[in-house]
Amino acid sequence: MLGLARSGRAAAAALARRGVSVVAADRSVEADPGRLAGAGVELRLGSEEESLLEGIELVVKSPGVPAESPLAVAARARGIPVWSEVELGYRLLPESPLIGVTGTNGKTTTTELLGAILRADGRPVEVAGNVGRPLTDAVETAGPGTWVVCELSSFQLEDVHELACDVAVLLNLEPDHLDRHGTFEAYRAAKLRIFERARAAIVPAGSGLEGIEFAADDPLPAEPRMPGAHNRANAAAATAAARAVGVPDKAIAEALRTFPGVPHRLELVRELRGVRYVNDSKATNTAAARRGVAAYDAPLRLILGGSLKGEDFGPFARDLPDTVASVYLIGAATDELAAALVAAGRDAVRAGELATALALAAAEARPGDIVLLSPACASFDQFRDYEDRGDTFRRLVQELR
């Protein structure tokens, strides 16, 4: 098992429970193995030596481990199969129908919404994948006939071999993770692997891809509770997928009317003295941040920044609408964002850290304004992940007086 983040630990534990001899390796000596040692897993932390492959018949790769990782490269050179964690999870699933959801933005929202729609129709459901619950964990509670809705990132789709979705959903495709994939073409190719062996495909209208098309302006059985045109597109994709597996419109409508959205994506944290504070920490690229900004017509106090992913911030800065009244920059991307904003004729405050940015935004906000954390960047410079960043924002907002 390469990589001991959440997915890696789940995969190693799933194999160990089945009597498989597992070696779990992570290049960081500080990696958290959880309870793996007690489960009989051999731990190798802080090492990527090729000798770890002696006697190994299969390598399972956590999604955070790049394809060019030395051990993954060495395994392929030796003819040792390399699977992603979701490939392993798929092979461990009982006879369960699988709906896969991918795209640059909206994956988690659409995946969770599909889960809500299937539950409204009375079907047993497990939601897993990039939403935060590894597929190899979900297989432990998914019985035969349980519907599994799985969010699939480009990282997870890199090393699939037999994974076959009953319905595969592609929401959109825009440049992202170029620091990992190198080019948009490579990123796109990884995403489109979801359609390999899929029995039905749900695709954006006008994409040129074969399948059942959806669009944000599709007639729906009910209007979604979630704000924003992008969420209406997510609802249209979920509706198309649900109809493809025979869910009646009555159940779809019930879920659309009641589903509130997901944490860290346009999550209303609090309203204080007429100012709304919105956590959109999951907006880790400019395409997602554009959608967050466009969801509101009120004056915005926008917090941007974090770790870099290889994106060009120029088009995003030039296209910021007049609703953005002020911008506060945090993290490692500050210089690049500031340069793009200056070139676009926009002012920005270099706040440095999230607590400072929030304090400045709260001080300048007026009743009717929205303080929006929609960073357009990853979070790994100052936080563990986007959830940690969003949780921190939520705590800081609750502490405002």
Backbone torsions as a table, in degrees:
resi	resn	phi	psi	omega
1	MET	NA	118.7	179.2
2	LEU	-97.8	117.9	177.5
3	GLY	95.3	127.3	-175.2
4	LEU	-117.7	36.6	167.2
5	ALA	-76.7	-167.8	-172.2
6	ARG	-55.0	-47.5	-178.7
7	SER	-66.0	-40.3	-179.7
8	GLY	-63.7	-42.9	178.7
9	ARG	-63.6	-41.4	-179.5
10	ALA	-64.3	-42.3	-179.1
11	ALA	-65.4	-44.8	180.0
12	ALA	-62.3	-41.5	-179.9
13	ALA	-65.9	-40.3	-179.6
14	ALA	-62.6	-40.8	178.5
15	LEU	-68.5	-43.7	-178.9
16	ALA	-61.7	-37.7	178.8
17	ARG	-63.1	-23.8	-179.3
18	ARG	-96.3	13.6	175.2
19	GLY	80.7	13.3	179.3
20	VAL	-83.2	139.6	175.4
21	SER	-78.9	119.4	-171.3
22	VAL	-121.6	132.9	169.1
23	VAL	-110.4	122.0	179.9
24	ALA	-106.2	121.6	-175.9
25	ALA	-120.8	141.1	174.5
26	ASP	-146.6	135.7	-176.1
27	ARG	-69.2	-16.3	179.9
28	SER	-91.6	130.2	176.8
29	VAL	-72.1	-14.7	-178.6
30	GLU	-97.3	5.2	179.2
31	ALA	-59.4	143.1	-178.1
32	ASP	-93.4	110.2	-179.7
33	PRO	-82.8	-2.9	-178.9
34	GLY	60.5	-129.0	-177.3
35	ARG	-102.6	20.0	-174.1
36	LEU	-64.3	-37.9	-178.5
37	ALA	-60.4	-40.4	179.0
38	GLY	-68.7	-19.4	179.0
39	ALA	-89.2	3.6	178.4
40	GLY	89.3	12.7	178.6
41	VAL	-83.9	132.7	176.8
42	GLU	-80.7	124.6	-175.5
43	LEU	-100.9	134.0	174.8
44	ARG	-131.0	94.9	-177.7
45	LEU	-101.7	142.2	177.4
46	GLY	77.4	20.0	-177.2
47	SER	-138.7	139.0	172.6
48	GLU	-130.4	28.8	-178.5
49	GLU	-69.8	142.1	-176.3
50	GLU	-64.0	-21.5	179.5
51	SER	-61.6	-18.9	177.5
52	LEU	-62.6	-19.6	-176.7
53	LEU	-84.5	-5.8	-179.5
54	GLU	-61.7	124.8	178.8
55	GLY	80.4	3.3	-177.9
56	ILE	-87.0	135.0	179.5
57	GLU	-105.3	-18.5	-178.5
58	LEU	-151.3	138.2	173.1
59	VAL	-112.8	125.3	173.5
60	VAL	-107.5	129.6	-171.8
61	LYS	-110.9	125.5	173.4
62	SER	-64.9	146.4	-175.2
63	PRO	-61.0	-23.9	179.4
64	GLY	-76.1	-8.6	-178.9
65	VAL	-90.7	120.7	-178.3
66	PRO	-64.6	156.5	179.0
67	ALA	-61.6	-28.7	-178.6
68	GLU	-90.4	13.3	173.6
69	SER	-54.0	136.2	-175.7
70	PRO	-51.8	-42.4	-178.9
71	LEU	-70.3	-36.0	177.4
72	ALA	-66.4	-42.4	178.3
73	VAL	-63.0	-44.8	-179.5
74	ALA	-64.6	-37.6	179.2
75	ALA	-63.2	-45.3	179.3
76	ARG	-62.5	-39.9	-180.0
77	ALA	-62.9	-28.8	179.2
78	ARG	-88.7	-2.0	-178.0
79	GLY	80.4	16.5	177.9
80	ILE	-85.0	126.7	179.9
81	PRO	-60.5	141.5	175.6
82	VAL	-119.0	118.6	179.9
83	TRP	-112.7	149.5	167.2
84	SER	-78.3	164.3	178.9
85	GLU	-61.1	-35.8	-179.7
86	VAL	-72.5	-28.6	174.3
87	GLU	-63.2	-44.4	176.4
88	LEU	-61.9	-46.2	179.9
89	GLY	-58.8	-41.7	179.3
90	TYR	-61.6	-41.9	-178.2
91	ARG	-71.3	-21.6	178.0
92	LEU	-90.0	-10.6	-178.1
93	LEU	-64.1	143.4	169.2
94	PRO	-72.3	-168.3	179.4
95	GLU	-71.2	83.2	-176.5
96	SER	-126.9	131.2	175.4
97	PRO	-67.8	142.3	-173.5
98	LEU	-122.6	126.7	171.2
99	ILE	-110.5	121.6	179.1
100	GLY	-105.6	140.4	-178.6
101	VAL	-128.1	125.0	174.6
102	THR	-136.5	178.2	-176.7
103	GLY	143.5	169.4	179.8
104	THR	-74.4	-42.9	-177.8
105	ASN	-135.8	151.3	176.0
106	GLY	91.5	2.9	-174.9
107	LYS	-62.6	-50.7	-176.2
108	THR	-63.6	-45.3	179.3
109	THR	-58.5	-47.6	-177.4
110	THR	-67.8	-38.8	178.6
111	THR	-62.3	-48.2	179.9
112	GLU	-66.8	-37.1	177.9
113	LEU	-64.1	-41.7	176.8
114	LEU	-61.7	-39.3	175.5
115	GLY	-60.1	-42.5	179.3
116	ALA	-65.2	-38.6	179.3
117	ILE	-64.3	-45.5	-179.7
118	LEU	-64.8	-37.9	176.8
119	ARG	-65.4	-38.5	178.5
120	ALA	-62.9	-24.8	177.3
121	ASP	-89.4	4.8	176.5
122	GLY	80.9	18.4	-178.0
123	ARG	-96.1	142.5	173.7
124	PRO	-69.2	134.7	-171.6
125	VAL	-137.8	141.4	166.0
126	GLU	-123.9	130.8	177.2
127	VAL	-107.6	130.7	-172.1
128	ALA	-152.7	-173.3	178.8
129	GLY	94.5	-139.4	-174.7
130	ASN	-70.5	-3.0	176.3
131	VAL	-67.6	-15.1	179.6
132	GLY	127.4	-16.0	177.6
133	ARG	-110.4	112.1	-177.3
134	PRO	-59.5	146.9	178.5
135	LEU	-61.3	-35.1	179.7
136	THR	-68.8	-15.3	172.3
137	ASP	-85.1	-41.0	-177.9
138	ALA	-64.9	-29.2	-178.4
139	VAL	-63.5	-21.9	-177.7
140	GLU	-72.3	-21.7	-178.8
141	THR	-115.7	-5.4	179.6
142	ALA	-84.7	114.2	176.6
143	GLY	-87.9	171.1	176.4
144	PRO	-56.3	131.4	-179.0
145	GLY	89.5	-7.4	175.7
146	THR	-70.7	132.2	176.3
147	TRP	-78.6	131.2	178.8
148	VAL	-114.2	121.5	175.9
149	VAL	-108.6	120.4	-170.1
150	CYS	-124.4	120.4	172.0
151	GLU	-76.7	128.6	-174.7
152	LEU	-122.2	115.5	177.1
153	SER	-85.6	168.3	176.2
154	SER	-63.0	-34.3	178.1
155	PHE	-62.8	-41.7	-178.0
156	GLN	-71.5	-28.5	-176.7
157	LEU	-85.6	-6.0	-177.4
158	GLU	-60.9	-38.3	-172.6
159	ASP	-123.7	52.5	172.1
160	VAL	-98.8	151.4	-176.3
161	HIS	-133.3	-42.1	179.9
162	GLU	-120.7	-7.2	-178.4
163	LEU	-51.4	124.9	-178.1
164	ALA	-134.1	116.5	179.4
165	CYS	-87.2	138.8	170.0
166	ASP	-65.9	-40.1	171.9
167	VAL	-134.2	128.5	177.4
168	ALA	-114.0	127.8	-175.6
169	VAL	-114.9	126.3	171.0
170	LEU	-111.6	120.2	-175.8
171	LEU	-85.1	-45.1	-175.7
172	ASN	-171.3	168.3	177.3
173	LEU	-143.8	115.0	177.5
174	GLU	-140.8	156.5	-175.9
175	PRO	-55.7	130.6	178.2
176	ASP	-163.0	157.2	177.3
177	HIS	53.4	34.1	180.0
178	LEU	-68.8	-21.2	175.4
179	ASP	-67.2	-23.9	180.0
180	ARG	-97.0	-47.4	-174.1
181	HIS	-88.3	-19.6	177.5
182	GLY	89.6	-50.3	-179.1
183	THR	-135.2	159.0	176.2
184	PHE	-64.4	-34.9	-179.7
185	GLU	-61.6	-41.4	179.1
186	ALA	-68.8	-39.4	177.2
187	TYR	-62.7	-45.4	179.6
188	ARG	-61.8	-43.1	-179.4
189	ALA	-61.2	-39.4	178.1
190	ALA	-64.2	-43.8	179.8
191	LYS	-61.3	-43.2	-174.0
192	LEU	-71.9	-8.2	176.0
193	ARG	-64.1	-15.8	178.4
194	ILE	-62.1	-25.0	-176.9
195	PHE	-85.9	-10.1	176.7
196	GLU	-63.7	121.6	178.1
197	ARG	71.2	4.8	178.5
198	ALA	-69.6	143.3	-179.5
199	ARG	-85.9	-24.9	176.4
200	ALA	-147.7	147.0	-177.4
201	ALA	-125.0	135.1	173.8
202	ILE	-112.5	121.0	-170.9
203	VAL	-133.4	154.5	177.5
204	PRO	-65.5	140.9	176.3
205	ALA	-60.2	136.2	178.9
206	GLY	81.5	5.5	-178.1
207	SER	-78.1	-17.5	-176.2
208	GLY	82.4	2.2	179.6
209	LEU	-94.4	148.7	179.7
210	GLU	-79.9	136.1	177.2
211	GLY	152.7	-171.3	176.3
212	ILE	-81.1	121.0	-174.8
213	GLU	-88.2	151.2	173.6
214	PHE	-137.3	159.8	177.1
215	ALA	-151.2	159.4	-176.2
216	ALA	-61.8	-26.9	-177.8
217	ASP	-96.4	14.9	176.8
218	ASP	-61.1	143.7	169.7
219	PRO	-63.7	132.9	-179.5
220	LEU	-120.3	156.1	179.0
221	PRO	-68.4	-15.4	174.5
222	ALA	-162.9	156.4	177.2
223	GLU	-81.5	136.6	-178.0
224	PRO	-68.7	147.0	177.1
225	ARG	-68.9	-28.5	-175.4
226	MET	-70.8	142.2	-179.8
227	PRO	-80.1	158.7	170.8
228	GLY	100.0	142.6	177.5
229	ALA	-63.2	-33.8	-179.9
230	HIS	-64.8	-33.9	178.4
231	ASN	-74.0	-25.6	173.7
232	ARG	-69.1	-35.9	174.7
233	ALA	-64.8	-41.8	176.5
234	ASN	-60.0	-41.9	179.4
235	ALA	-65.2	-37.3	178.4
236	ALA	-66.0	-39.7	177.7
237	ALA	-65.3	-44.2	179.3
238	ALA	-64.0	-39.0	178.4
239	THR	-62.7	-44.8	179.3
240	ALA	-61.9	-42.4	179.6
241	ALA	-66.2	-41.9	-179.4
242	ALA	-64.6	-43.8	177.8
243	ARG	-62.0	-35.0	-178.8
244	ALA	-63.8	-24.1	178.8
245	VAL	-107.6	16.7	170.5
246	GLY	86.0	17.2	177.0
247	VAL	-76.1	129.6	179.9
248	PRO	-72.1	154.4	-177.6
249	ASP	-60.6	-28.1	179.8
250	LYS	-60.9	-44.0	179.2
251	ALA	-69.4	-39.1	177.9
252	ILE	-61.2	-45.1	-178.9
253	ALA	-61.7	-42.2	179.7
254	GLU	-59.0	-45.0	-179.5
255	ALA	-68.3	-40.2	179.8
256	LEU	-62.0	-38.9	-178.2
257	ARG	-72.8	-25.9	-171.7
258	THR	-109.7	-20.4	-175.3
259	PHE	-69.3	121.1	-172.5
260	PRO	-86.2	-7.7	-172.0
261	GLY	104.0	-172.3	-176.2
262	VAL	-119.8	155.9	176.2
263	PRO	-58.3	145.4	175.4
264	HIS	74.4	7.6	176.4
265	ARG	-129.8	99.6	-175.9
266	LEU	50.0	43.3	-179.2
267	GLU	-86.9	115.4	176.6
268	LEU	-72.4	112.7	-176.9
269	VAL	-85.3	-42.0	-172.7
270	ARG	-169.8	152.4	167.1
271	GLU	-118.7	124.6	-175.5
272	LEU	-134.2	120.9	-179.4
273	ARG	52.3	40.0	175.6
274	GLY	82.4	1.7	179.2
275	VAL	-106.3	129.2	177.4
276	ARG	-94.6	139.0	179.3
277	TYR	-114.5	119.9	-171.5
278	VAL	-120.8	127.1	-179.7
279	ASN	-96.1	108.8	177.4
280	ASP	-122.2	42.6	-174.5
281	SER	-61.5	-23.3	-179.5
282	LYS	-73.1	-6.8	175.6
283	ALA	-77.5	81.4	-174.0
284	THR	-96.0	11.4	174.0
285	ASN	-146.1	169.2	-174.9
286	THR	-67.7	-32.5	179.6
287	ALA	-62.3	-42.5	179.1
288	ALA	-68.4	-39.6	179.0
289	ALA	-65.7	-36.7	175.4
290	ARG	-56.8	-44.3	-178.7
291	ARG	-66.2	-38.3	178.3
292	GLY	-63.6	-45.1	179.6
293	VAL	-63.9	-41.6	-175.7
294	ALA	-72.0	-13.6	-176.6
295	ALA	-73.3	-11.8	-174.1
296	TYR	-129.0	144.8	173.9
297	ASP	-109.5	10.3	176.0
298	ALA	-89.1	161.5	175.6
299	PRO	-59.5	134.3	-175.6
300	LEU	-113.1	136.4	167.7
301	ARG	-106.8	103.3	-165.0
302	LEU	-101.2	126.9	175.9
303	ILE	-102.8	120.6	-177.9
304	LEU	-122.0	155.2	169.2
305	GLY	122.7	167.4	-176.8
306	GLY	152.3	-148.2	179.6
307	SER	-88.4	153.0	-173.6
308	LEU	-83.2	148.9	178.5
309	LYS	-127.4	12.5	178.1
310	GLY	89.4	12.3	-179.5
311	GLU	-85.0	153.5	171.3
312	ASP	-90.5	117.6	-177.9
313	PHE	-83.2	-7.8	-175.5
314	GLY	-56.0	-55.5	-179.6
315	PRO	-59.8	-39.3	178.8
316	PHE	-61.8	-46.3	-179.3
317	ALA	-64.0	-41.6	-179.2
318	ARG	-66.3	-29.0	-174.8
319	ASP	-94.7	2.0	179.0
320	LEU	-59.9	129.2	-176.9
321	PRO	-75.0	168.4	179.7
322	ASP	-67.4	-14.6	177.1
323	THR	-64.8	-21.5	178.6
324	VAL	-77.9	103.7	-175.6
325	ALA	-82.8	-29.8	-179.9
326	SER	-157.7	154.2	-177.5
327	VAL	-130.8	137.8	-180.0
328	TYR	-125.6	128.3	-172.4
329	LEU	-107.2	138.3	178.0
330	ILE	-133.1	157.7	167.6
331	GLY	78.6	-169.8	-171.8
332	ALA	-67.0	-23.2	-178.1
333	ALA	-84.4	4.1	-173.7
334	THR	-55.2	-49.1	-176.1
335	ASP	-62.5	-44.3	-178.7
336	GLU	-68.0	-41.5	177.5
337	LEU	-64.9	-43.2	-179.7
338	ALA	-61.2	-42.9	179.0
339	ALA	-61.9	-41.8	179.8
340	ALA	-66.8	-40.1	-179.3
341	LEU	-68.7	-42.1	177.3
342	VAL	-60.8	-43.7	178.9
343	ALA	-62.6	-27.6	179.2
344	ALA	-90.3	2.8	179.5
345	GLY	76.9	25.8	-179.4
346	ARG	-112.7	142.0	175.7
347	ASP	-86.6	154.2	176.4
348	ALA	-151.3	149.1	178.7
349	VAL	-102.4	127.0	175.8
350	ARG	-82.2	98.0	-175.0
351	ALA	-90.0	-26.0	178.1
352	GLY	86.4	-65.7	-176.3
353	GLU	-122.4	160.0	-175.2
354	LEU	-62.0	-41.1	-178.5
355	ALA	-61.3	-40.9	178.9
356	THR	-67.3	-43.8	180.0
357	ALA	-60.4	-43.4	-179.8
358	LEU	-65.3	-42.3	179.9
359	ALA	-62.1	-42.2	178.9
360	LEU	-65.8	-44.2	-179.7
361	ALA	-63.9	-42.7	-179.4
362	ALA	-64.0	-36.1	-179.4
363	ALA	-68.3	-32.2	-177.0
364	GLU	-92.5	-18.3	-175.9
365	ALA	-68.9	146.1	178.3
366	ARG	-118.2	158.8	177.8
367	PRO	-51.0	133.4	-176.3
368	GLY	99.1	-17.1	179.6
369	ASP	-78.9	163.8	174.0
370	ILE	-125.3	126.3	170.8
371	VAL	-92.2	113.8	-170.6
372	LEU	-117.5	116.7	168.6
373	LEU	-88.2	102.2	177.2
374	SER	-138.3	81.4	-156.9
375	PRO	-69.9	-24.7	-176.9
376	ALA	65.0	14.8	-176.4
377	CYS	-145.7	159.4	170.7
378	ALA	-70.4	-179.9	-168.5
379	SER	-120.2	1.4	-163.7
380	PHE	-76.6	-2.7	176.3
381	ASP	-76.7	-36.3	-175.3
382	GLN	-124.8	-8.8	-175.6
383	PHE	-136.9	164.3	178.6
384	ARG	-67.2	-41.7	179.4
385	ASP	-166.2	-177.6	-177.5
386	TYR	-64.7	-29.7	178.6
387	GLU	-66.6	-41.8	177.0
388	ASP	-61.1	-42.8	178.5
389	ARG	-63.1	-45.6	179.8
390	GLY	-65.9	-40.1	177.2
391	ASP	-62.3	-39.1	178.5
392	THR	-64.9	-44.0	177.3
393	PHE	-59.5	-45.4	-179.2
394	ARG	-60.1	-44.5	179.5
395	ARG	-63.8	-44.0	-179.1
396	LEU	-63.9	-38.2	178.1
397	VAL	-65.1	-42.5	179.9
398	GLN	-65.2	-24.8	179.9
399	GLU	-84.1	-8.7	179.1
400	LEU	-63.7	142.5	178.6
401	ARG	-117.5	NA	NA
